[in-house]
Amino acid sequence: MRELPSGTVTFLFTDIEGSTRLLHELGEAYADALAEHRRVLRELFARHGGVEVDTQGDAFFVAFASGQDALAAAAESQAALERGPIRVRMGLHTGEPVVTEEGYVGIDVHRAARIAGVAHGGQIVLSERTRAFADDARAVTDLGRHRLKDLAEAERLFQIGHEAFPPLRSLNATNLPIQPEALIGRERELGDTLALLETARLVTLTGAGGSGKTRLALQAAAELVDHFKDGVFWVSLAAVDEPELVLPTIAATLGAKDELVDFVDEKRLLLLLDNLEQVLGCAEGLAALLGRCPNLKLLVTSRAPLRISGEQEYEIPPLPESEAVELFNQRARRAKPRFTPEPHVLDICRRLDGLPLALELAAARVRLLSPQQILERLGESLTLLTSGARDLPPRQRTLLATIEWSYELLDESEKQLFGRMGVFAGSFDLEAAGAVCDADLDVLEGLVDQSLLRRTEDDRFFMLETIRAFAVDRLRHRAESDQGYARHADYFVDLAEAADRELHRAAQRASLMAFKSNVSNLRAALSWALRHDSEVAGRLTGALAQFWFIHGGWSEGEGRADAVLAAGGLSQRIHERALFCSALLSVALQREAAQRRAEGLLRTAKETGSIWGIGRALMLLGWQAALSGDHERANDLFGECLVAARAAGDGWLSSVATHDLADVALNQGRYDEAQRLFEESVEIARSRGDDDMVARSIADLGQASLRLGHEEAAIRLFLESLRLGREISAPDVVIADLTGLSAATADTEPSLAARILGAADAALAEIGVERQPTEQTTRDEAIGTLLRHFGEERLVSELEAGAGLSTEEAVEAALALD
């Protein structure tokens, strides 16, 4: 073996995903495939200077003296293996290990191995230290902070490329955004915030806009990631302007499909609610949430406290002079790498009252102005601009004056674009900027350079809320204000309708991403349209119906649809789609009004002769009948629905109606018929590229096979659905498959069956929904068989052991059956 690299070393660990399954699939050919995989990896590792430290079974442990070489070797290796049957997970970490006669010693080796262990086949995951060696930061995806087994501190992990993989198999997850620079100063404030969160369940950081509340809160939340086993989540409320949308926004962030309080329940969670000041009317709802969820804690940033029981307010002071100077110098070096500190910087910091945002805006000007020139112009501008705003707090006047000073230094094209950008809520991409604001790329980049506009890791743009409020004010002074909001609404209704058309086709994952990325703008467009353009409001509601249903915004969507219908003024077609949205989400929520709304949709559709509406109304009424146990009526309704779907050439509804007929047959014991209908539903869904419906129908086909006594066929079907369900991130499908596999293997693999059932039960509690009747019957059968094997005490122990597994660990254990 070549001499091991020393000093700063990058470790690469690899492992084959599903090697047991591959052995069964490939048979004798597996040995050849394994040998080829080893040959390819060894050749590429050696080409990039990698030293093979160890090989165990299918796994490699390789060391590189160069982080760039390690990344290149990993990327080329994955590309070379892409067309073969073997998929390899890879993990990289850079550190300074100790080299001994026995090899490497130190935590860095352990960390690299754990990083590889949380990855998926085809995925390259790296630590923050290794990410620094990436030639193009835009080609790296931030996966957030994750706790790894046996490691005390959470690790921020990244992925090479932007391919969608299932969540990492780590101990916890968080969506805290990555911070481009370390927090400057604030040690005292950070310590105080962490201390308050030890005892208080609601801590509100208050202060003027631009005082650094969000940055401090993000740092505090990051410090606490490993203290909350169920996660730490950032909920941005900057784009939410209606108090009743706060709880739905939290639910959407957490992935809660039903009532938020039922989802959170007793989970140990920390939620960072950012920019709450414009929706303080939500205080009562947050108090109720805290009252019913004993392990939930809230960290809030706001310009004013909520004033509810148990709240601990902490006001963020300005930065001390030394920290303000350090922040200015750091931001100035980002704008002008050769910037050197000078005495005028201290005077600038004093003039700006140590407000971080004001300092950033001023520092961005060092490209063109010296600190002395900045100070002179600030002095003139602040004296002039604060004279008419004496009713505002001094620091707020200073910040607004600094923003206006920055604005006045823009050229006319930049001023025009800056004002137009005020129509956006949350982030937006370049295409939206061009379509809504006629944005020129160079002008856009100019606003980024001057810190008035910011860029996300995935090349989207956004404004800090304080700056956006100023942009909105500038927009109001322009004659094009109404036109700007109308163009914004038109663009996003077109985007929503295009995404909705593809939501149950091959592009459904891209469609879901289009909805998720733009949800703040879609909400803003809907709010504006409700006040100004009822037809656009109706179109948006109809286009968002299926997204709300899939993604979990049931209460929000129902409320918005009802508001649109109450406003009236809709064309016949748009009224029908808004009515479908209201009825669909009412059925999902099991509201008392669900039956009435579905019947209203049917009545309206029949009056207008809309086969589209008739089919969907029959589907919803069938669901209602099935949920109430009236299978005969459900069967009749689904049969009528299928006729309407075929008459309309509606492939999605045909697949759903066929699936639902099969489900009724299954519940009535007509297993052969159920099997035939499920197979037909799979065929229709596959022809459309609807992976979601394919996965669900195959899972239920497994249930039919189980009822027919075909356990081996059932296992194959559940495994097929499980792989697809994991791939498309459909947790309810994964849970159904694990439950089915438990029943199918309870006699032959009782310990495995009990553990994956325990994991399925825990995952079900996590997402806060109930099992469908068929799945509940399957679970009961599995429990009955397992009781005969273990007895009650041992079974409880096995189920608890399974509940301790992550869903991904349970899935991997189940896939080993293949």
Secondary structure, DSSP 8 states (H G I E B T S, - for coil): ------SSEEEEEEEETTHHHHHHHHTTHHHHHHHHHHHHHHHHHHHTT-EEEEEETTEEEEEES-HHHHHHHHHHHHHHHTTSS--EEEEEEEE--EEETTEEESHHHHHHHHHHHT--TT-EEEEHHHHTT-S-GGGEEEEEEEB-TT-SS-EEEEEES--------SSB-B-----SS---S-HHHHHHHHHHHHH-SEEEEE-STTSSHHHHHHHHHHHTGGG-TT-EEEEE-TT---GGGHHHHHHHHHT--S-HHHHHTT--EEEEEE--GGGGGGHHHHHHHHHH-TTEEEEEEESS----TTEEEEE-----HHHHHHHHHHHHHHHSTT----THHHHHHHHTTT-HHHHHHHHGGGGTS-HHHHHHHHHHHHHHHTTT-TTS-HHHHHHHHHHHHHHHTS-HHHHHHHHHGGG--S-B-HHHHHHHH---HHHHHHHHHTTSSEE-TTS-EE--HHHHHHHHHHHHTSTTHHHHHHHHHHHHHHHHHHHHHTTTSTTHHHHHHHHHHTHHHHHHHHHHHHHH-HHHHHHHHHHHHHHHHHHT-HHHHHHHHHHHHHH----HHHHHHHHHHHHHHHHHHT-TTHHHHHHHHHHHHHHHT-HHHHHHHHHHHHHHHHHTT-HHHHHHHHHHHHHHHHHHT-HHHHHHHHHHHHHHHHHTT-HHHHHHHHHHHHHHHHHHT-HHHHHHHHHHHHHHHHHTT-HHHHHHHHHHHHHHHHHTT-HHHHHHHHHHHHHHHTTTSHHHHHHHHHHHHHHHHHHT----HHHHHHHHHHHHHHHHHH-HHHHHHHHHHHHTS-HHHHHHHHHTT-
